[in-house]
Every structure is written in structure tokens, then in C-alpha cells.
Amino acid sequence: MSNNASSKKSLLKFFVLVFVLAIPFWVISALSKQGLPVPMNLPISALMFPVPLIAALIVVYMEEGYGGVKKLLKRILDYKKIKLKWYLPIILLMPAILLASYVIMRLVGLSLPVEIYIPFLTVPLLFIVFFIAAVGEEAGWMGYAADPMLDRWIALKAAVILGLVWAIWHFIPFIQTGNTLSWVVWQSFFSVMLRVLIVWAYINTGKSVVSAVLFHDMYNVSWSLFPNNGSNYDPMITGILTAITVLIVIFLWGAKTLTRFRFRSKI
């Protein structure tokens, strides 16, 4: 997308609309005082996942009409932009980080259930469900908001700011999980670090929205497989490991663009 097209976008309208449209989900979730009827600990407010896409469609229609809406929806299917080598970090990085989190919890003796249940047989279903949810989010966060932010700031700054907005948007649902304040803070920190990795993948795949969707999807699937159905997931350990991964990415690809791999062959 050109800088000219990005400059016409109203980030403020989009972000305000994303928060306003989420309010009914937060209120219904608070009034119901119960979560979704799924094994994972998810509040009803987790159903707000289509909000970023809806907000983006509304703002794009106001700015560009039906033509802009069609362009945005087409970006959801832009998987052809992704080079084969980039599917490895997109699909495997978050499962590796969650697996490392589990191993560390074991090594340091943190509390884990005596009977561990990991629902591997549900992976295909989880992948599909969380893929749909990720489309609802990433079509807005990356399909609409990312490009104008990347035009205004260096890549790392844009990723961190977008990550902070994303974490704040999730803050009430995080609280509604019934976890401790410490858990909520660490999960918010992790969300910012995860967003940096998503932006890194997005930029390096020709700004493919599908890359962001798959990255987001694989985190949710990996978290759901954490014993038991994610109930023993520790965002502090996962957040620290993800932050270390971000530092490695910054060292290797650079904070300015997140694309200038320092060991790329000059031949």
C-alpha cells in the first residue's frame, strides 16, 4: 500500500471505534459473571474478536467507499505474498516459545497439575476456530492500522505502540478471566512483545495480513494446548522468553525497518 493511501487513513477514528464497539462485550461479560462454555478459561468478552475488522470496514468505507472495502477484504487472502521460508517462524516460533515455557516451569518447580491433559487431538479444530478469530483481529490491526503507523515511525516504535493499544484493548477481558493482577500485567507485557513479532513477520512477508493471522493463530493454539487447556499457562515466563526473542530479532534485523538482516549474503 502506498504512503499516499496510508496518509489518508484515520488511526484515531479506527482506534476509538475499536474501543467503543468492544464496550457491549465487556459489559455483557461483566454482567454474566461466567465465561464461555469451552474448556479454556475465556470470558464472554473474548467474542469481541470481529471488532477490529468491523471498525476497519466502517472507517475504510467512510474514506474510500466500496472500493476500499473490497481491497481490505482481499488482503485477508494474500497468502501468496509469503515466501516458503517465512512459514517456519510464522508457524513454529510460538509453539517453540510455549514449549520452552513449559520446560522452564518444570525445571524450576512451578506448580503444574499432577494429572496433565494436553488435547492434541483437538489441534485441527482449534486451528480453524482461532484462525477465524485471528482474521477478525488482524484484518483491522494489520490490514488497516499497521501501514500508516509504519509510515510515521520506525518499525519497532510502530510495533510497540500498536502492541500497547492491543494490550489495553484486551485489558478488561484479561481481568475477566479471574486471574491475578500480576497475571494480567505480565499477559499485557507479553501481548506487546507478541505484536512486535507479528509486525516483524508482516513486514518481511510483503505486508501479508495472512502472515499476521497465522502467527496470532499459532499462539492461541499453543496456549490452548498448555496443561490443562491453558489453565497452567504462565505469562511471566512466556513474556520473558518472547522479549528475548524480540531482542534477537532487533539485533539481527534492525529496529528501524525490522527487515535488514545483518547476515544477508551480498553475493
DALIN-V158581 format. One record per pair of residues at least 24 apart in sequence whose C-alpha atoms are under 8 Angstrom apart, sorted by the first residue. I is the first residue (numbers start at 0). J is the second residue. D is the distance in whole Angstrom. If there is no record, write none. Layout:
I,J,D
I,J,D
This chain:
0,146,7
2,147,7
2,150,7
5,146,6
5,147,5
5,150,7
6,147,6
7,62,8
8,59,8
8,62,7
8,147,7
9,58,8
10,144,6
10,147,8
12,58,7
13,54,6
13,55,6
13,58,6
13,144,8
16,54,6
17,50,6
17,51,6
17,54,6
18,168,7
20,50,6
20,54,8
21,47,6
21,50,7
25,171,7
25,172,7
28,175,8
29,175,7
34,176,8
38,228,6
39,223,7
39,228,5
39,229,6
39,230,7
40,176,6
40,228,8
40,229,7
40,230,7
41,176,6
42,172,6
42,175,6
42,176,6
44,172,6
45,172,7
48,132,6
48,133,7
48,135,5
48,136,6
49,132,7
49,134,8
49,135,4
49,136,6
50,135,7
50,136,7
51,135,6
51,136,5
51,137,7
51,138,7
51,139,4
51,140,7
52,134,8
52,135,5
52,136,6
52,137,7
52,138,5
52,139,5
53,135,8
53,139,8
54,139,7
55,138,8
55,139,5
55,143,6
71,138,8
71,142,7
71,143,8
72,138,8
74,138,8
74,142,7
74,207,7
74,208,6
74,209,8
75,134,7
75,138,6
75,142,8
75,208,6
75,209,6
76,208,8
76,209,7
77,207,6
77,208,7
77,209,6
78,207,7
78,208,8
78,209,6
78,210,7
80,204,6
80,205,6
80,206,8
80,207,6
81,204,5
81,205,7
81,207,7
81,210,7
82,204,7
85,200,8
85,204,7
89,200,7
89,210,7
89,213,7
89,214,5
89,217,8
90,213,7
90,214,6
90,217,6
91,217,8
93,214,8
93,217,6
93,218,5
93,221,7
94,217,7
94,218,7
94,221,5
96,237,7
96,240,7
96,241,7
97,221,6
97,222,7
97,225,8
97,237,6
100,233,8
100,236,6
100,237,6
100,240,8
101,225,8
101,232,8
103,236,8
110,231,8
111,226,8
111,231,6
112,226,8
112,227,8
112,231,8
115,226,6
115,227,6
116,226,6
116,227,5
116,228,8
117,224,5
117,225,7
117,226,6
117,227,6
117,228,7
118,224,6
118,228,7
119,224,7
122,220,7
125,220,6
126,216,7
126,217,7
126,220,6
129,216,5
129,219,7
129,220,7
130,212,7
130,213,7
130,215,8
130,216,5
132,216,8
133,212,5
133,213,8
133,215,6
133,216,6
134,209,8
134,212,6
137,208,7
137,211,6
137,212,6
138,208,7
141,198,8
141,201,8
141,208,6
141,211,7
142,208,6
145,198,8
153,254,7
153,255,5
153,256,6
154,198,8
154,254,6
154,255,5
154,256,5
154,257,6
155,195,7
155,254,5
155,255,6
155,256,7
155,257,7
158,191,8
158,194,6
158,195,5
158,198,6
159,191,6
159,192,8
159,194,7
159,195,6
161,191,8
161,194,7
162,190,6
162,191,4
162,192,7
162,193,8
162,194,5
162,195,7
163,187,8
163,190,8
163,191,6
165,190,7
165,191,7
166,190,6
166,191,7
182,233,8
182,234,6
182,235,7
185,234,5
185,235,5
185,238,7
186,234,5
186,235,7
186,238,7
188,238,6
189,234,7
189,235,8
189,237,7
189,238,4
189,239,8
189,241,7
189,242,8
190,238,8
192,238,7
192,241,6
192,242,6
192,245,7
193,241,7
195,245,7
196,245,7
199,257,6
199,258,8
202,257,7
202,258,7
203,257,8
203,258,6
